[in-house]
């Protein structure tokens, strides 16, 4: 009988040399591009992530993810990475629950997330070793558009979207880079009852601090009021009009990123998921939000 992908992944995880004895594995839900397992090794628990190596089409370099994950652990905001290969990462399990978008949108939770991001932006860089990874959403958008154009897709939209990306980049303005996460989906936030943890650092690197707030807004469908709230909570006061406009440009960039990610992922995704529907949904929201600014 042919082995399924999940069975092959489980066999690979179970054979790792780090285990002390027989282990049990449980497939974990979630993850749009990875396979994840909860591993029980005696009284210890771990999360094993089959990540598939580098992902050039999304700018993901696993060596960078490993370095940033370790730095985030040392800063006290991420689980410990206990084993790493180019396509497989094992983290110590954090006893808690992943958040839902509805929970993220609550003011009290936005306060906690704002504090978590201040710690991320203020402390992770001090623990980061090796070459400096970087994430700039406007580069990601241009690269996605180039890939889609080379594949003969979205041909009637590429030129217009390139102009929009350039205009949004000018509005976003210059930045003082800090280490950012850049993928604030609710499933990447864990609440252990006392504090929040931030997981899945595959897009982590030096970047724009306000982009973390922007991707938080898009990935959790924060309305305008909630966006204003978390921005003020992060800054510790009300922003001026210029800063609000820079943030609005990054929110639009984050929305477009999700749509183009889905378009590119249609050809590369290894996990069963409606990438086209995901891209269509975010593309329609981007069009409404961008046109609504006029």
C-alpha positions in Angstrom: 0.0 0.0 0.0 1.3 3.4 -0.9 2.3 5.6 2.1 0.4 8.9 2.3 2.2 12.2 2.7 1.0 12.5 6.4 2.2 9.0 7.1 5.6 9.6 5.6 5.9 12.8 7.6 4.9 11.1 10.8 7.5 8.3 10.2 10.2 10.9 9.6 9.4 12.8 12.8 9.2 9.6 14.8 12.7 8.5 13.7 14.5 11.7 14.8 17.5 11.0 17.1 16.4 13.5 19.8 13.7 11.2 21.3 14.5 9.3 24.5 12.1 6.4 23.9 9.0 5.5 22.0 7.0 8.6 21.0 3.4 9.2 20.1 2.4 11.6 17.4 -0.8 13.6 16.9 -1.5 15.6 13.7 -2.2 19.2 14.5 -4.7 21.3 12.5 -3.9 24.6 10.9 -1.0 25.8 8.8 -1.5 26.9 5.2 1.8 25.5 3.9 3.2 23.1 6.6 2.4 19.8 8.3 2.6 19.9 12.1 2.6 17.2 14.8 2.3 17.2 18.5 5.0 14.7 19.8 4.8 13.1 23.2 8.2 11.8 24.4 7.6 10.5 27.9 6.4 13.4 30.0 7.8 16.0 27.5 5.8 17.5 24.6 7.0 19.0 21.4 5.7 20.4 18.2 7.3 19.2 15.0 6.9 21.2 11.8 7.6 19.7 8.4 8.3 22.9 6.5 9.6 21.6 3.2 12.9 23.5 3.0 13.5 27.0 1.5 10.5 28.5 -0.4 12.0 30.9 -3.0 8.6 31.9 -4.4 7.8 33.5 -0.9 11.3 34.6 0.0 11.5 32.0 2.9 15.0 30.9 3.9 15.0 28.3 6.6 18.4 29.3 8.0 16.9 32.8 8.6 13.8 31.3 10.3 16.0 29.2 12.6 18.1 32.2 13.6 15.1 34.4 14.3 13.3 31.7 16.1 16.3 31.2 18.5 16.6 34.9 19.0 12.8 35.2 19.8 13.1 32.4 22.3 16.0 34.2 24.0 13.9 37.3 24.1 11.2 35.3 26.0 8.4 35.5 23.4 8.7 32.2 21.5 9.1 28.5 22.3 12.5 26.9 22.4 13.8 25.4 19.1 15.3 22.1 20.1 16.1 20.5 16.7 16.5 22.0 13.3 17.1 20.6 9.8 16.5 22.4 6.5 13.0 21.1 6.2 12.0 20.0 9.8 11.9 22.1 13.0 11.0 20.8 16.5 9.9 23.2 19.2 9.2 22.7 22.9 5.5 22.6 23.4 3.9 25.7 25.0 0.8 24.8 27.1 -1.8 27.2 25.9 -4.3 27.8 23.2 -4.0 29.6 19.9 -6.1 32.7 19.6 -9.1 33.2 17.3 -9.5 36.3 15.2 -12.6 37.2 17.3 -10.4 37.1 20.5 -7.7 39.2 18.8 -10.2 41.9 18.0 -11.0 42.5 21.7 -9.5 45.7 23.1 -7.9 43.9 26.1 -6.2 41.4 23.8 -5.1 44.1 21.4 -3.4 45.8 24.4 -1.5 42.5 25.2 -0.5 42.0 21.6 0.7 45.6 21.3 2.9 44.9 24.4 4.2 41.7 22.8 5.1 43.5 19.6 6.9 46.2 21.6 9.0 43.4 23.2 9.6 41.8 19.8 10.7 45.1 18.2 12.8 46.2 21.1 14.5 43.0 22.3 14.8 40.3 19.7 17.6 42.0 17.7 19.9 41.8 20.7 19.9 38.0 20.5 20.1 37.6 16.7 23.3 36.0 15.4 24.5 35.5 11.8 23.6 37.3 8.6 20.8 39.8 9.0 17.5 38.6 7.4 15.2 41.3 6.0 11.6 41.5 5.1 10.2 44.4 3.1 6.6 44.0 2.0 7.0 46.1 -1.1 9.8 43.9 -2.4 7.6 40.9 -1.7 4.8 42.4 -3.7 7.0 43.3 -6.7 8.5 39.8 -6.6 5.1 38.2 -6.6 4.0 40.4 -9.5 7.1 39.4 -11.5 6.5 35.7 -10.9 2.8 36.0 -11.9 3.8 37.9 -15.0 6.4 35.3 -16.0 3.7 32.7 -15.6 1.3 34.5 -17.9 -1.1 35.2 -15.1 -3.0 38.4 -14.1 -1.6 39.9 -17.3 -4.2 42.7 -17.5 -3.6 43.8 -13.9 0.2 43.7 -13.4 1.1 47.2 -14.7 -1.7 48.8 -12.6 -0.7 46.9 -9.5 2.9 47.8 -9.9 1.9 51.5 -9.9 -0.2 51.0 -6.8 2.7 49.2 -5.0 5.1 52.1 -5.8 2.5 54.7 -4.6 2.0 52.8 -1.3 5.7 52.4 -0.8 6.2 56.2 -1.1 3.3 56.7 1.4 4.8 54.3 3.8 8.0 56.3 3.9 11.4 55.5 5.4 11.7 53.1 8.4 14.0 52.4 11.3 14.3 48.6 10.9 13.7 46.4 13.9 13.2 42.6 14.0 9.6 41.9 12.9 7.4 38.8 12.6 5.4 39.8 9.5 2.7 37.1 9.8 0.3 37.9 12.6 -2.4 35.3 11.9 -4.4 34.4 15.0 -3.0 30.9 14.9 0.5 32.3 15.4 -0.4 33.8 18.8 -0.6 31.5 21.8 -2.1 32.5 25.2 -0.9 30.3 28.1 -3.1 32.2 30.5 -0.3 34.4 31.8 1.4 35.7 28.7 1.4 35.6 24.9 3.8 33.6 22.7 4.5 34.3 19.1 5.3 31.3 16.8 6.1 30.6 13.2 8.9 32.9 12.3 9.4 32.0 8.6 8.9 35.6 7.5 10.8 37.0 10.4 13.6 39.5 9.9 14.5 43.2 10.0 11.6 45.3 8.7 9.0 48.0 9.4 7.5 47.8 12.9 4.2 49.2 11.7 3.9 46.3 9.2 3.5 43.9 12.1 0.4 46.0 13.1 -0.7 46.1 9.5 -0.6 42.3 9.1 -2.3 41.9 12.5 -5.1 44.1 11.1 -5.5 42.2 7.9 -5.1 38.7 9.2 -7.7 39.3 11.9 -10.0 41.6 10.0 -9.7 44.6 12.4 -12.1 47.4 11.5 -10.9 51.0 11.3 -11.7 51.6 15.0 -9.7 48.5 16.1 -6.8 49.5 13.8 -6.7 52.9 15.4 -6.9 51.4 18.9 -4.0 49.0 18.4 -1.9 51.6 16.8 -2.4 54.0 19.7 -1.8 51.1 22.2 1.5 50.2 20.5 2.7 53.8 20.3 1.5 54.7 23.8 -0.5 57.6 22.5 -2.4 58.9 19.6 -0.5 59.1 16.3 -0.5 62.2 14.1 -2.1 62.3 10.7 1.1 61.6 8.8 1.8 58.4 10.8 -1.8 57.3 10.4 -1.5 57.6 6.7 1.8 55.6 6.7 0.0 52.9 8.6 -3.0 52.9 6.3 -0.6 52.4 3.3 1.0 49.4 5.1 -2.4 47.9 5.8 -3.3 48.1 2.1 0.1 46.5 1.3 -0.6 43.7 3.8 -4.0 43.1 2.2 -2.5 42.9 -1.3 0.3 40.7 -0.1 -2.3 38.1 1.1 -4.0 38.1 -2.2 -0.8 37.8 -4.3 0.5 35.1 -1.8 -2.6 33.1 -2.6 -2.2 33.6 -6.4 1.4 32.4 -6.3 0.6 29.6 -3.8 -2.0 28.1 -6.2 1.0 26.6 -8.2 3.1 25.6 -5.2 0.9 24.7 -2.2 1.5 21.3 -0.8 -1.3 21.3 1.7 -5.0 20.9 0.7 -6.4 24.4 0.8 -8.5 26.7 -1.4 -5.7 29.1 -2.3 -7.7 30.6 -5.2 -10.6 31.4 -2.9 -8.2 32.9 -0.4 -6.7 35.1 -3.1 -10.0 36.1 -4.5 -11.4 37.1 -1.0 -8.4 39.2 -0.2 -8.2 40.7 -3.7 -11.8 41.8 -3.5 -11.2 43.3 0.0 -8.1 45.1 -1.3 -10.1 46.6 -4.2 -12.8 47.8 -1.9 -10.4 49.2 0.7 -8.2 50.9 -1.9 -11.1 52.4 -3.8 -12.7 53.5 -0.5 -9.7 55.8 0.2 -10.5 57.9 -2.8 
